[in-house]
Amino acid sequence: MYLVRCADSTLYCGWTTDLEKRVRAHNSGQGAKYTRSRRPVKLVYAEEFAEKQEALSREWHLKRLSRAEKLRLIEKTGWKRNGAGV
């Protein structure tokens, strides 16, 4: 489950089994319809789950958070992929 920040500063939440491939897809215009006109996107948060259903459930819950709550989650965790973000 992941969050990306779009070029217009909006946040998009989704799930995938291959995070790097999915972010590349968003940035090439092959990702979600929402992100196609809001490129480039930057990965700002991700969580890993053992089961697909867990990721889908977490995505469902995150999509119901307000923008402010999502931003607090990102800031609170200080999430960085490989220490530098993606």
N, CA, C and O of each residue as an XYZ file, in Angstrom:
344
protein
N       0.866     -1.148      0.000
C       0.000      0.000      0.000
C       0.918      1.216      0.000
O       1.930      1.242      0.700
N       0.554      2.226     -0.795
C       1.450      3.361     -0.936
C       0.689      4.669     -1.123
O      -0.494      4.682     -1.466
N       1.401      5.762     -0.889
C       0.915      7.103     -1.178
C       1.945      7.783     -2.069
O       3.145      7.714     -1.804
N       1.475      8.438     -3.124
C       2.354      9.262     -3.935
C       1.839     10.690     -3.905
O       0.638     10.937     -3.794
N       2.782     11.627     -4.006
C       2.420     13.041     -4.118
C       2.518     13.394     -5.597
O       3.555     13.195     -6.229
N       1.434     13.916     -6.131
C       1.389     14.299     -7.537
C       2.007     15.681     -7.728
O       2.240     16.404     -6.759
N       2.270     16.041     -8.980
C       2.879     17.334     -9.296
C       2.030     18.502     -8.807
O       2.565     19.572     -8.521
N       0.718     18.314     -8.707
C      -0.162     19.382     -8.215
C      -0.327     19.330     -6.697
O      -1.203     19.992     -6.140
N       0.522     18.538     -6.028
C       0.565     18.378     -4.562
C      -0.576     17.552     -3.986
O      -0.672     17.418     -2.767
N      -1.444     16.992     -4.828
C      -2.458     16.086     -4.304
C      -1.804     14.754     -3.965
O      -0.705     14.454     -4.430
N      -2.490     13.961     -3.150
C      -1.997     12.647     -2.757
C      -2.865     11.568     -3.390
O      -4.085     11.706     -3.475
N      -2.222     10.497     -3.831
C      -2.931      9.360     -4.407
C      -2.533      8.117     -3.619
O      -1.352      7.897     -3.354
N      -3.513      7.314     -3.247
C      -3.288      6.088     -2.476
C      -3.626      4.883     -3.332
O      -4.642      4.873     -4.028
N      -2.773      3.865     -3.282
C      -3.022      2.642     -4.028
C      -2.309      1.460     -3.399
O      -1.696      1.576     -2.337
N      -2.398      0.320     -4.071
C      -1.697     -0.873     -3.599
C      -1.065     -1.555     -4.806
O      -1.510     -1.375     -5.940
N      -0.038     -2.326     -4.551
C       0.665     -3.011     -5.620
C       1.500     -4.147     -5.044
O       1.742     -4.201     -3.838
N       1.933     -5.043     -5.906
C       2.865     -6.091     -5.484
C       4.292     -5.733     -5.896
O       5.238     -6.411     -5.496
N       4.456     -4.678     -6.690
C       5.782     -4.226     -7.128
C       5.796     -2.701     -7.101
O       5.387     -2.049     -8.061
N       6.265     -2.149     -6.005
C       6.180     -0.713     -5.755
C       6.953      0.115     -6.783
O       6.413      1.083     -7.317
N       8.180     -0.241     -7.064
C       8.980      0.539     -8.010
C       8.363      0.522     -9.411
O       8.328      1.544    -10.098
N       7.883     -0.641     -9.820
C       7.238     -0.762    -11.130
C       5.968      0.090    -11.188
O       5.687      0.717    -12.209
N       5.211      0.111    -10.108
C       3.961      0.878    -10.066
C       4.235      2.379    -10.136
O       3.521      3.100    -10.834
N       5.251      2.860     -9.428
C       5.584      4.283     -9.482
C       6.044      4.649    -10.896
O       5.678      5.707    -11.408
N       6.836      3.793    -11.525
C       7.247      4.029    -12.916
C       6.020      4.088    -13.832
O       5.948      4.925    -14.732
N       5.061      3.195    -13.595
C       3.838      3.183    -14.406
C       3.075      4.498    -14.247
O       2.606      5.065    -15.233
N       2.951      4.982    -13.014
C       2.284      6.271    -12.792
C       2.995      7.372    -13.570
O       2.350      8.198    -14.216
N       4.320      7.382    -13.509
C       5.082      8.455    -14.149
C       5.153      8.344    -15.666
O       5.477      9.319    -16.345
N       4.855      7.171    -16.202
C       4.850      7.018    -17.663
C       3.453      7.223    -18.250
O       3.271      7.163    -19.466
N       2.470      7.464    -17.380
C       1.103      7.662    -17.847
C       0.304      6.376    -17.926
O      -0.842      6.387    -18.377
N       0.892      5.263    -17.492
C       0.224      3.968    -17.539
C      -0.389      3.575    -16.192
O      -0.961      2.492    -16.061
N      -0.273      4.438    -15.209
C      -0.832      4.151    -13.892
C      -2.302      4.507    -13.837
O      -3.013      4.387    -14.834
N      -2.747      4.933    -12.709
C      -4.149      5.287    -12.513
C      -4.548      6.497    -13.344
O      -3.733      7.382    -13.603
N      -5.786      6.525    -13.751
C      -6.322      7.646    -14.526
C      -6.098      8.973    -13.786
O      -5.794      9.995    -14.402
N      -6.254      8.939    -12.462
C      -6.106     10.145    -11.641
C      -4.720     10.760    -11.800
O      -4.590     11.981    -11.889
N      -3.686      9.926    -11.837
C      -2.319     10.451    -11.852
C      -1.820     10.820    -13.243
O      -0.803     11.504    -13.360
N      -2.495     10.392    -14.289
C      -2.014     10.641    -15.664
C      -1.794     12.112    -15.966
O      -0.810     12.475    -16.610
N      -2.693     12.953    -15.510
C      -2.569     14.386    -15.782
C      -1.882     15.131    -14.644
O      -1.836     16.361    -14.647
N      -1.354     14.403    -13.682
C      -0.736     15.022    -12.508
C       0.709     14.558    -12.325
O       1.207     14.498    -11.201
N       1.370     14.237    -13.412
C       2.747     13.753    -13.361
C       3.727     14.909    -13.284
O       3.423     16.018    -13.725
N       4.899     14.654    -12.725
C       5.351     13.385    -12.162
C       4.820     13.180    -10.749
O       4.416     14.125    -10.072
N       4.831     11.925    -10.325
C       4.461     11.600     -8.950
C       5.720     11.189     -8.204
O       6.693     10.729     -8.802
N       5.683     11.362     -6.890
C       6.805     10.972     -6.040
C       6.273     10.102     -4.903
O       5.312     10.469     -4.228
N       6.892      8.974     -4.702
C       6.512      8.097     -3.608
C       6.844      8.779     -2.289
O       7.986      9.182     -2.066
N       5.835      8.913     -1.399
C       6.071      9.583     -0.119
C       5.794      8.691      1.084
O       6.149      9.041      2.209
N       5.153      7.522      0.852
C       4.831      6.646      1.978
C       4.473      5.268      1.451
O       3.859      5.143      0.391
N       4.854      4.235      2.186
C       4.467      2.872      1.808
C       4.451      1.972      3.039
O       5.192      2.185      3.999
N       3.607      0.987      2.985
C       3.538     -0.067      4.001
C       3.506     -1.397      3.274
O       2.916     -1.512      2.200
N       4.141     -2.400      3.859
C       4.189     -3.729      3.257
C       3.339     -4.693      4.078
O       3.335     -4.644      5.308
N       2.621     -5.570      3.379
C       1.756     -6.547      4.030
C       2.010     -7.928      3.458
O       2.397     -8.066      2.297
N       1.794     -8.946      4.271
C       1.998    -10.323      3.833
C       0.883    -10.783      2.898
O       1.115    -11.591      1.999
N      -0.310    -10.274      3.109
C      -1.474    -10.704      2.332
C      -2.090     -9.526      1.575
O      -2.150     -8.408      2.086
N      -2.542     -9.793      0.363
C      -3.186     -8.778     -0.472
C      -4.368     -8.143      0.252
O      -4.541     -6.924      0.209
N      -5.171     -8.948      0.908
C      -6.363     -8.439      1.574
C      -6.015     -7.419      2.661
O      -6.758     -6.461      2.877
N      -4.894     -7.623      3.337
C      -4.454     -6.661      4.352
C      -4.137     -5.310      3.711
O      -4.508     -4.258      4.231
N      -3.445     -5.359      2.574
C      -3.097     -4.125      1.864
C      -4.355     -3.407      1.370
O      -4.460     -2.186      1.479
N      -5.298     -4.165      0.833
C      -6.550     -3.571      0.353
C      -7.329     -2.927      1.492
O      -7.905     -1.851      1.333
N      -7.342     -3.589      2.631
C      -8.039     -3.047      3.795
C      -7.381     -1.759      4.271
O      -8.069     -0.787      4.584
N      -6.056     -1.747      4.327
C      -5.324     -0.554      4.775
C      -5.535      0.587      3.773
O      -5.722      1.737      4.170
N      -5.504      0.268      2.480
C      -5.750      1.280      1.460
C      -7.142      1.895      1.654
O      -7.296      3.115      1.598
N      -8.137      1.061      1.879
C      -9.505      1.523      2.091
C      -9.558      2.499      3.261
O     -10.205      3.543      3.176
N      -8.877      2.157      4.354
C      -8.875      3.025      5.536
C      -8.121      4.337      5.271
O      -8.578      5.407      5.674
N      -6.986      4.256      4.603
C      -6.221      5.472      4.319
C      -6.978      6.416      3.393
O      -6.889      7.633      3.554
N      -7.712      5.885      2.438
C      -8.462      6.727      1.513
C      -9.550      7.517      2.231
O     -10.027      8.523      1.705
N      -9.940      7.090      3.391
C     -10.967      7.786      4.148
C     -10.398      8.844      5.087
O     -11.153      9.586      5.716
N      -9.073      8.917      5.188
C      -8.453      9.960      5.997
C      -8.495     11.284      5.248
O      -8.529     11.314      4.018
N      -8.493     12.359      5.991
C      -8.402     13.678      5.362
C      -6.977     13.884      4.863
O      -6.063     13.156      5.251
N      -6.798     14.864      4.016
C      -5.452     15.193      3.524
C      -4.528     15.510      4.696
O      -3.385     15.053      4.732
N      -5.023     16.290      5.651
C      -4.210     16.656      6.814
C      -3.779     15.415      7.597
O      -2.639     15.332      8.054
N      -4.680     14.462      7.750
C      -4.342     13.230      8.465
C      -3.292     12.417      7.709
O      -2.392     11.840      8.319
N      -3.408     12.372      6.389
C      -2.406     11.665      5.580
C      -1.045     12.333      5.706
O      -0.028     11.655      5.851
N      -1.023     13.661      5.653
C       0.245     14.384      5.782
C       0.869     14.163      7.158
O       2.088     14.026      7.273
N       0.043     14.126      8.196
C       0.558     13.842      9.551
C       1.157     12.450      9.618
O       2.198     12.256     10.245
N       0.514     11.476      8.980
C       1.035     10.109      8.950
C       2.414     10.084      8.290
O       3.339      9.456      8.805
N       2.547     10.757      7.166
C       3.823     10.806      6.453
C       4.888     11.468      7.331
O       5.998     10.951      7.461
N       4.550     12.600      7.926
C       5.502     13.331      8.775
C       5.843     12.558     10.039
O       7.007     12.488     10.434
N       4.825     11.976     10.676
C       5.024     11.256     11.937
C       5.975     10.085     11.768
O       6.828      9.846     12.622
N       5.835      9.365     10.684
C       6.666      8.187     10.482
C       8.028      8.550      9.910
O       8.976      7.770     10.002
N       8.122      9.748      9.313
C       9.385     10.149      8.689
C       9.781      9.161      7.606
O      10.965      8.897      7.396
N       8.782      8.614      6.917
C       9.022      7.542      5.956
C       9.969      7.985      4.857
O       9.773      9.021      4.222
N      10.992      7.185      4.649
C      11.928      7.373      3.542
C      12.302      6.000      3.021
O      12.694      5.127      3.795
N      12.186      5.804      1.740
C      12.588      4.535      1.129
C      14.105      4.544      0.966
O      14.669      5.474      0.389
N      14.743      3.529      1.466
C      16.196      3.419      1.394
C      16.901      4.654      1.943
O      17.999      5.005      1.511
N      16.244      5.310      2.911
C      16.849      6.472      3.544
C      16.793      7.758      2.742
O      17.203      8.804      3.245
N      16.301      7.716      1.511
C      16.344      8.933      0.696
C      15.055      9.249     -0.037
O      14.996     10.247     -0.755
N      14.042      8.450      0.116
C      12.812      8.655     -0.656
C      12.977      8.100     -2.054
O      14.065      7.655     -2.422
N      11.919      8.121     -2.832
C      11.994      7.630     -4.215
C      11.475      8.704     -5.137
O      11.443      8.512     -6.352
